[in-house]
Amino acid sequence: MKILLTGRNGQLGFELRRALAPLAEVIALDSQACNLASPHAIRHWVREIRPAIIVNAAAYTSVDKAESEPQRAHAINAEGPGALAEEAASLGALIVHYSTDYVFDGGKVEGEYSEIDTPAPLNIYGASKLAGEQAVARANPRHLILRTSWVVGTHGHNFAKTMLRLAAEKRQLDIVSDQWGAPTSAALLADITAHLLRQYSQGAPRNFPYGLYHLTASGETNWHQYASHIIEYARAAGKPIQVAADAIRPIATSGYPTPARRPLNSRLSTRKLQETFNVCLPDWTEGVDHILEQLI
């Protein structure tokens, strides 16, 4: 069995190469070899490799930049995944595709978003990812679409690395405190993906519970609490930190304007995934602490 993995050099793709290796032969492509903005490249590689499973970890993830590059964001996040799903369908293959909490507007006052809640993205990035979900589901009934949030890892750029750098350079930090979600490690995403694919390969494809699932770490936090956790961990580990604990100031989203609007509520319910696949998802602090242990 062959697995075609796109986005091999991203923070999720990096972890997927490790997690998927015991399952099958993994052919991992970067964005230069398989550019999701190029339907020709997509179709060439799928027809050349003829995988039993496609795992699409490639995406346009520059949330603010997408506001000025809507066509590029749509091409990579919607048209490309749609073409992958079409080619997978022609082979009878499964496609795994990752999406985001940003498909929701965050206006839900209390509680978490479930898979049956109506998406309403606030920004171009979220709209492009929602279009990608729809394109994948429309093109291939054999799909797993996994929505996640606030991805962090040892590889690539992310919030944890930014906070470690800023805390070592600055004496005061202003961090948004009214956006809530669950930081989710790329390693957790990769390991759960491998668990799902193991169940898929061991069962009858026609009986597999395809569809849309939310996959995040358990628990919740806001960006200010998240930053404080990162910085205090680093301080306790002996890393030189300039900013004092009382100088990490909480601010409202309105006090930190960005080109793209962000949802205030990014909480995603993972009940469907946990009950369907019999998995237990650890608290977000476990994954973040494991990453910090490797970074510091």
C-alpha positions, 0 to 999 in steps of 0.5 A: 500500500502507498500513501501520498503525503503532500506538504512534507516540510510543513509542521504537520507534514513533518510529523506525518512522515514519522507517524505514517511510516509504520503503516505503508510506503509513504511518498512525501512531496513538498510544495515545489514538487506538488504545488496545489495551485497547479492542477496539472502537477496534482494529477500527474503525481497521483496518476504516477504514484497511484496511492491507496490513501492521499493525506493532504497536509499542504495549505496556504496558512498566511491568514493575514496575507490571504486578505490581499491574495484571495485567488492564491489562497483559494487555489491552494486551499480549495481548488487543489484539494478538490483536484486531489479528491477527484483523482483519489476518487478515480482510484477508489482511494481515501483522502484525508484533508485538514481544515480549521476552526476559522470556518466559524465566525466565533459568534457562538456565545457559549460552548463548542462548535460541533460538526453540524454547526453552520460555518460562517468564516470571517476572513479569506483564509477561513472561506478558502478552507471551507471551500476546500472542505466542500470540494473534497466532500463533493468529489470523493465520498471516501474522505476524512476531513479533520478540522483543528485549531491553533496548530503548534510543533517543533518544526516550522513557524508558530506561536510558541516559537514567537513567544519564546523569541519575544520574551527573550527580547522584550520587557513587556508583551500585550497579548489578546485575551478574548479569543478562545481555543485549544492549542493542538500539537502537530504530533497529536494530529499526526498520531491520531491520523495514523490511528484512523488510517490503521482502522481504515486499512484493517476494516472493510472500506465500505463500512468505514465512517467517512466524513467530517470530524473535529480534532483538537487537544482537550481543554481550552485557553486564550492567547494570553494564558497560552503565552503566559504558560509558554513563558513561565515554562521557559523561565522555570527551565532556565531560559533567559527571559526579559519580560516579567510575569506581570508584564504580559498584559491581556488586551482585547482583540480590538486593541490588536487590529490585523488585516484578517478578522479572527473568531473569538470562539474557536472551541471545537467539540471532539465528541464525535471523533472520540466516540467513533474511533475510540480515542482519548485526546490529551489536554493541550498543555501536554502537547505544548509542554512536550514541544517546549521541552524540545525547543528549550 
